Structures are given as structure tokens and as C-alpha cells.
Amino acid sequence: MSGLPSLASSALNPDLAGRVLADWSDGEDAALWRIDDARYGASSRLARLGILTLDFITPVVDDPYIWGQTAAANSISDVFAMGGRPIVALNIVAFPTATLGLDVLKKVLEGGVSKTNEAGTFLLGGHSVQDDEPKYGMVVYGEVEEDKVWRTTGAHIGDVLILTKPLGTGIIATGVKAGMVDDPSVAAEAAKWMTKLNSIPQKLTDSLHRAVRAATDVTGFGLVGHILDMTSHSLDFRLSLDAIPLIKGVTELADMGLIPEGAYRNRFAYEDRVDILALDATLGGIAGKIDALFDAQTSGGLLLAISPDRAEEMLAVCKGAGFDRAVVIGEFVRGTGKVSAR
């Protein structure tokens, strides 16, 4: 969920008597509010929280079915990033049926429903419009118990951060569009990760679920931008650069200059809070690896902040769920809201 900070105000964000926990002014992954609360006549059990999000994307691959899967996984991810379970989804479609045809749109929608079925989510229609530029995504509603909700902030000093998917989907998509990816396994690996559901919350025991102190997913702001969202005025993050997992071919494409515009925007936006010189020195001056840190991801992995004594347990669950590249990428330390290398 992304907001428009210049428009955010109390008039546009009514609190509804204290039930709203996150809206477009909070920088969270989705809207969050109390469904059950003792003040509103609910039972004494812990409150249910509603999660509501929407997202849509333009094509990132040539195959319409894989694009549909990617867009759906990307939309559902915000519910998983808050520790929730997705329940209901609606399609968002903008499509030039006169030029691309209904058969192509049918494949896109089939890709989307394959992912909602996998997530155990009801897909109940949606809305479509004609548009010269195709776009597809979903509105997704989910729920989470109050003691299991994951927020973007909340990490403690000494917590480690787990990244569940490798980086580089934006760079690879740029290379494919430019016709510079000769090895089909490179695009195939990117598609594998973009279409993989971030369904980690569905795999966890209650104890391990509650052990996650903060979480988000890696999407348009790149790895660095989303890590910065998890820091605060009292926290910095020390990044273990040699641990960062990359999709095959990413650094080679980046070194050739195949960098998406979003990566440049992210670097410009965040470089005053990132020790770029230290990162460059740690990486041996290899620019491509730095570019990957700012690369805007489509349906990227989860970032899970957890105490070191539970990290191996969490990694075992991730790997058992098919996130075989999941790894600890650094730790939170006392600071002022910056990212540095260690």
C-alpha cells in the first residue's frame, strides 16, 4: 500500500473512535483496523484485525499467465507481510482488448486465480476498464489476531533480519526487455521468485509467529528503502553485503548499465541515509552489486526481524517452505535511522 503524504490529513483519515491502527499516513504495508474490540461489544477474546490492500502492475514478463501469477502474488504479499491470512480478493484490470485480445486477458486472469487458489483465498470478481497500457492486480482482504500482527517497525537492538528471496527482478526484467538476456535460465529464475507466494505466516507455529518483531516485503523501494522503513530514530541497520542473495546474472546485467529507472530513483531518495562509500569499499567497488540493493522488486521476499536465538528456527521453516535462498542479511544496532555495511 502506498500513500500520498501531501494529501494525508485528519479530514481524510478519520480515526473511527480509535479502531484504525494503520492507514496511508503510517507507511505500513496495508490498512489495519480492529474488527473486534471490547469497547464495541465484542467478546473478551483477543481482537481480530482486518487487513486491506491493493496493488497492480504493468507486464514484467512476456508470458501473460506468469504475469497474472506475479501480479496476484505481489498483491497478496502485503497481507502476508503483516502476518495475516488472505481471505477475499477482487481483480483490478486495465486492458486493451482490441489490440491484445480476450484470449490474452483470459491467460492473465487464469494466472491470477492459480495464486489465489494456492493461497486459500476466494477470488470474487472485480472491475475492468479499457486502457492502452495493460495493468493487472488485486484488492485483497485478510485478517490477523492482534497478538500476531507484524508491523514495519518494532525491531529491537540486536535483532537480525532475514530476507527470504534473492534480489534483482527489476534489473533482469530490464535486461529481458532490452534483449540482452541470452540464458533462458536467468529469466526463469526471476519468474520463479516473482510468482512464489510469501506465505510464511501460514507455515509458522504460534510461538514462532509471535517471535517476529517487525516485518515488511521488498517491493518498489528496493531492499535498502524497505530496510530504512524498519529503522527508527534510535536504530540503524548493519548490512552483511556478502550475504545478500542475488538472482543469477544480476551483477553482469547491472555492470552493463541495464538498470531500471526505479533503482536510480531509490538511490537518489535514500543515499543520504546510506553509507554508499562504505558499501562500495566492502563490495570491492563492484557497482552492480550496489545497484541491486536499490533495485525495485516485483513480488520480492519478506524481511523478518527476529531475535538471534530464533533465527535458525525461522530459517529452517523458510527453507522447508521452498525459500531455499533465505538468509540473515544483518542486524539492527543503536543509531539514528541509517544503513551501513559491516
Buried (B, 14 or more C-beta within 10 A) or exposed (E): BEBEEEEBEEEEBEEEEEBBBBBBBBBBBBBBBBEBBEEEEBEEEEBBBBBBBBBBBEBBBEBBBBBBBBBBBBBBBBBBBBBBBBBBBBBBBBBBBEEBEEEBBEBBBEBBBBBBEBBEBEBEEBEBEEEEEBBBBBBBBBBBBBEBBBBBBBBEEEBBBBBBBBBBBBBBBBBBBEEBBEEEEBBEBBBBBBBBBBBBBBBBEEEBBBBBBBBBBBBBBBBBBBBBBBBBEEBBBBBBBEEBBBBBBBBBBBBEEBBBEBBEBBBEBBEEBBBBEBBBEBBEEBBBBBBBBBBBBBBBBBBBBBBEEBBEBBBEBBBEBBBEBBBBBBBBBEBEBBBBBE
